[in-house]
Amino acid sequence: MKCIVMSTKEPTSTETLRVGAESRYDILLAVLPLPLILGLFIASAAQITLAIGAALGGVLSAVVLAYGLFIDTPTPTYWDISKTN
């Protein structure tokens, strides 16, 4: 019997979790709020309303999210549950 597993980052009994073993989706999640923060910073430095800066940063964050969801989509890996203990 097989089931779909979206993440393969779970350590097995012979493998330890490595620090620095981030996947591209971990990096994408870390980058996601940066355009919004950058938009707010630029809005305050350029003396425009923060709402405009937040809107522009939010649009860029939505582009990053759409890239992760629709262009570079997560591919499922198959895990055979009949071989587990």
N, C-alpha and C positions, 0 to 999 in steps of 0.2 A: 504494500500500500504506500502510495506516495502522496505527499502534501507539498504545497508551495510555501517556501520560506523566503521572505524578502531580505533578510539579513543573514550573512554568514559570519558575523563577527563574534559569535559565541565561542569561547574557548572550550576545547575538548579536554579530556583528562590528561593528555600528554602535552598540551599547549598552554602556555601562560599568556595572559593578556599583555600585549606589548604597548607601552606608551609611545606615541608617535606613529601608530598604525592607523591613521585616520583615512577614511574613504573619501571620495570626492563629494559624497553627500554630506558628510560631516563638515567639510570645508564650505559647501554651499549654504548650510544652515548657519555657519558662523559669519558668512559674508552677507546674508540676507538683510540684517538691520543696518548695515553700513551706509547704503545710499540714503536712507531716511535720516540718519544722524548727520551725514554730510550735507544734505539739503537744508536741515535746520541750522547747521553751522554757517553755511554760505548765506542763508537768508539773514541771519543776525549780523554777519560781517558786511553784507551789501545793503543793509538797512531797508530791506523789503519785509513785508509781513511774514510772520512765521507760518501762517496758513499756506502761503504760496510755496515756501520752502518745503513744508511737510508734504504738500500735494506733489511737487516735482520729485522729491525723494521717494514718496510712496509709489509713484509710477515706475521709477527705476527699480525699486524693490519688487514690484509686481513682475517686471521683466525678468529679473533674476529667478523669481519663483516659477514663472512660466517656462523658462529655460530648463530648470530642473525637473519640472513635471512633464513637459511635452517634447522637448528636443533631446535632452540627455536623460531619458527615462530610466528608472531603476529596472533592472532585469531580474526576474525571479529565478531563484535557484531551487532545485528540487532536492528534497531530503527524504530518504527512505526511512519511514518511522518503524518499519518492521525490524530494523537492525538495531534499535535502541534497547537499552536495558530496562 
